[in-house]
Amino acid sequence: MSVRPYNFSAGPAAMPLEVLQQAAAEMTDWNGSGMGVMEMSHRGKEFISIYEQAEADLRELLAVPAHFKILFMQGGGLAENAIVPLNLSRGESVDVVVTGSWSDKSYKEASKYCTPHLAATGADTHFTTLPAPTQWQLSANAQYVHVCTNETIHGVEFHSLPDLKALGSDAPLVIDFSSHVLSRSVDWSKVGVAFGGAQKNIGPAGVTLVVVREDLLGHALKVCPSAFNYKTVADNGSMYNTPPTYSIYMAGLTFQWLKRQGGVAAMEQRNIAKAQLLYDFLDSSSFYSNKVAHDCRSRMNVPFFLADESRNDAFLAGAKAAGLLQLKGHKSVGGMRASIYNAMPIEGVQALVSYLQAFEKTQA
Ligand SMILES: *Cc1c(COP(=O)(O)O)cnc(C)c1O
């Protein structure tokens, strides 16, 4: 195929073509080693060099301070919903802000290990708004406060992190940044732990990034599996057990690609431009709509609806024929969803807007 279609999948999602091509070129022989990356010992010098480069690049890209550990774990975002309380809750109470499907899952999972308290919820607006931090009911004794900073399904995003201290809480902030990691900078002064699966904005599924402040290590519950104990993983340089080596390698190639693009600040500017192009069009049209409040619209995941939902199948078939893939919305929200992560160029969003216009005309 000469022109590769634009892929709007929410995850696993499109990756930069250059990254895929480099991986293909290195598939059977990495750097003259005579081995593909999948075939290497995780303790050999070849893989260690891949690992160390990936970690250093991620630290540089996200400006992660020295007093935070970067862990490459397994289990995805959902396993972290258990791993976080296993490591931080001490079996006591924690605050959870529910802003959509993912934080709702975090709230429910935490109850297996501790006592989650619903500090705020956006349920009353069907998760089309974010509850203002000044209205959160934070508890005095919470071991942490959990927030999902980009709700992949509902398309709501925090455009700044809450300052828990200013809100009267001493608890560390835990953020699930699975679906917007590396799309924007992170203010680490406000964060205790950040976690995210790789398959939205970084690389293949299988590796989960955890960035944890050092003072939060070493408080895990006795029942915490050793392979999921942040301190054990940190002490062993993410090699307590075999890490997902190929996924780490692919993530590392994406980090290198991001650096060539100008880093996170440059990506953030592009992501702002891409999102604005799409939202401005949706808002200008009476045939399409996005229901999320303007101040918390996600730059990454854009759910939208056709005025005539009986046209959904025709819309998706036409999109596919036009080289625009995986635009079907999540079943819990319905409609359509365009995920426009780092790997989506502005040309892809322009092509989507052109198709939206053309499809609307055929409905007149
Ligand atoms: C996709 C996603 C998850 C779940 O990730 P898994 O790897 O499937 O466990 C969790 N949180 C957010 C915000 C996500 O987008």
The ligand as an ORCA input file, in Angstrom:
! r2SCAN-3c Opt
* xyz 0 1
  C      -6.435      2.005     28.570
  C      -6.466      2.604     29.922
  C      -6.332      1.817     31.073
  C      -6.247      0.312     31.055
  O      -5.102     -0.152     30.528
  P      -4.823     -1.725     30.425
  O      -3.459     -1.752     29.852
  O      -5.863     -2.304     29.520
  O      -4.898     -2.293     31.784
  C      -6.332      2.456     32.301
  N      -6.448      3.781     32.397
  C      -6.591      4.568     31.305
  C      -6.730      6.039     31.472
  C      -6.600      3.999     30.039
  O      -6.741      4.764     28.953
*
